[in-house]
């Protein structure tokens, strides 16, 4: 059974009304594995650091624009720019990652299928991505990839007798 978290808009009653006549309501829908309904579930890539599955000039990218209906992303490359000092307790000594300046023309448009989300955090919490600095948890990503490689292969081939 798969559990899917969904967000829907519903009409508010008079007690809930604020500036909007709609509120977001959260519910969990369960689908049995025998359902005839087929869903394609993709992760939201808004404001995420990703690694492209297609190798290129840069290792890490920031999603500048994501269009979920088209499964399309506009990415800006990230480059290492020094290390975090002791002012940033959780990130001290780790590499600082910043966007390549927009004028260099290194941004690309790719399919969302080509993007793999990488665990990271925006340290400065600015609204302007050009001023932001990211702490990319490279070690966590490497460990996750190694665990995937170590999973045992399961064979589902069974011999059937026609007796």
C-alpha positions in Angstrom: 0.0 0.0 0.0 1.3 3.4 -0.9 0.6 6.5 1.2 0.6 9.8 -0.6 0.5 13.2 1.1 -1.7 15.6 -0.8 -2.6 19.3 -0.4 -5.9 20.5 -1.6 -7.7 23.9 -1.5 -11.1 23.9 0.1 -13.6 26.7 0.7 -13.3 28.1 4.3 -16.3 28.5 6.5 -17.0 32.0 8.0 -14.9 31.3 11.1 -11.8 30.4 9.1 -12.0 33.2 6.6 -9.0 35.5 6.4 -7.7 37.5 3.5 -8.4 34.5 1.2 -11.5 32.5 0.8 -9.5 29.4 0.5 -7.3 27.5 2.9 -4.9 24.7 2.4 -6.1 21.4 3.9 -3.8 18.5 4.3 -4.9 14.9 4.0 -3.4 11.5 3.5 -4.8 9.3 0.8 -4.1 5.6 0.7 -4.0 3.6 -2.5 -3.9 -0.1 -2.6 -1.3 -1.7 -4.8 -4.1 -3.3 -6.8 -5.7 0.0 -7.7 -6.1 0.6 -11.4 -5.0 4.2 -10.8 -1.4 4.9 -11.9 0.3 8.0 -10.4 3.6 9.5 -11.3 5.1 11.1 -8.1 7.9 13.5 -8.4 9.7 15.5 -5.8 9.3 19.3 -5.8 12.5 20.8 -7.0 11.7 24.4 -5.9 14.8 26.1 -4.5 16.8 22.9 -4.2 20.5 22.0 -4.7 20.7 19.2 -7.2 23.3 17.0 -8.9 22.7 16.3 -12.6 22.6 12.6 -13.6 24.2 13.7 -16.9 27.9 14.6 -16.1 29.0 18.1 -17.0 31.3 20.9 -16.1 29.8 21.5 -12.7 29.0 19.0 -9.9 26.2 20.9 -8.1 23.4 23.1 -9.4 20.7 25.3 -7.8 17.2 25.1 -9.2 16.4 28.7 -10.2 13.1 27.8 -11.9 11.0 24.7 -11.7 7.9 24.0 -13.8 6.2 20.9 -12.3 3.6 20.5 -15.1 6.4 20.4 -17.7 8.9 18.7 -15.5 11.4 21.3 -16.5 14.2 23.1 -14.5 16.4 26.1 -15.1 19.6 25.5 -13.2 22.4 27.7 -12.1 25.8 26.1 -11.3 27.3 26.3 -7.9 31.1 26.7 -7.2 33.1 26.3 -4.1 34.1 29.7 -2.6 36.1 29.2 0.6 35.0 27.5 3.8 32.6 28.4 6.6 34.2 30.0 9.6 33.3 29.3 13.3 30.5 31.9 13.1 28.4 29.1 11.4 28.5 26.4 14.1 27.0 23.5 12.1 28.9 24.3 9.0 32.3 25.4 10.3 35.2 24.1 8.2 32.9 22.9 5.4 33.0 24.3 1.9 30.9 27.4 1.0 29.0 26.9 -2.3 27.8 30.0 -4.3 26.0 30.5 -7.6 28.2 31.3 -10.6 27.5 35.0 -11.5 24.6 35.3 -13.9 26.6 37.2 -16.5 28.9 34.2 -17.2 26.0 32.5 -19.0 26.5 29.1 -17.4 22.8 28.4 -16.6 21.1 25.5 -18.3 17.6 24.2 -19.0 17.1 20.5 -18.2 14.4 17.9 -17.6 13.5 17.3 -14.0 14.4 13.7 -14.6 18.0 14.7 -14.9 18.1 16.2 -11.3 18.9 14.4 -8.1 18.2 16.4 -4.9 21.2 16.8 -2.7 20.9 17.4 1.1 22.0 21.0 1.7 21.0 24.1 3.6 20.9 27.7 2.7 23.0 29.4 5.4 22.3 33.1 5.0 18.6 32.6 4.4 18.4 35.5 1.9 15.7 35.9 -0.7 18.2 36.6 -3.4 19.9 33.4 -4.5 22.9 35.4 -5.9 23.8 36.4 -2.3 23.1 33.0 -0.7 25.7 30.5 0.5 25.0 26.8 0.7 26.4 24.0 2.9 26.1 20.9 0.8 26.3 17.7 2.9 28.5 15.9 0.5 29.4 13.2 3.1 25.7 12.4 3.6 25.2 12.0 -0.1 28.2 9.8 -0.5 27.1 7.5 2.3 23.6 7.2 0.8 25.0 6.3 -2.6 27.3 3.6 -1.0 24.3 2.1 0.8 22.5 1.8 -2.5 25.4 0.0 -4.0 25.7 -2.4 -1.1 22.0 -3.5 -1.2 21.8 -7.2 -2.0 20.3 -8.2 -5.3 17.1 -10.1 -4.9 16.1 -12.6 -7.6 12.5 -13.3 -8.2 13.0 -16.1 -10.7 11.2 -19.2 -9.5 11.0 -22.5 -11.1 7.4 -23.6 -11.9 6.3 -27.1 -12.3 3.4 -27.8 -14.6 2.3 -30.8 -12.6 
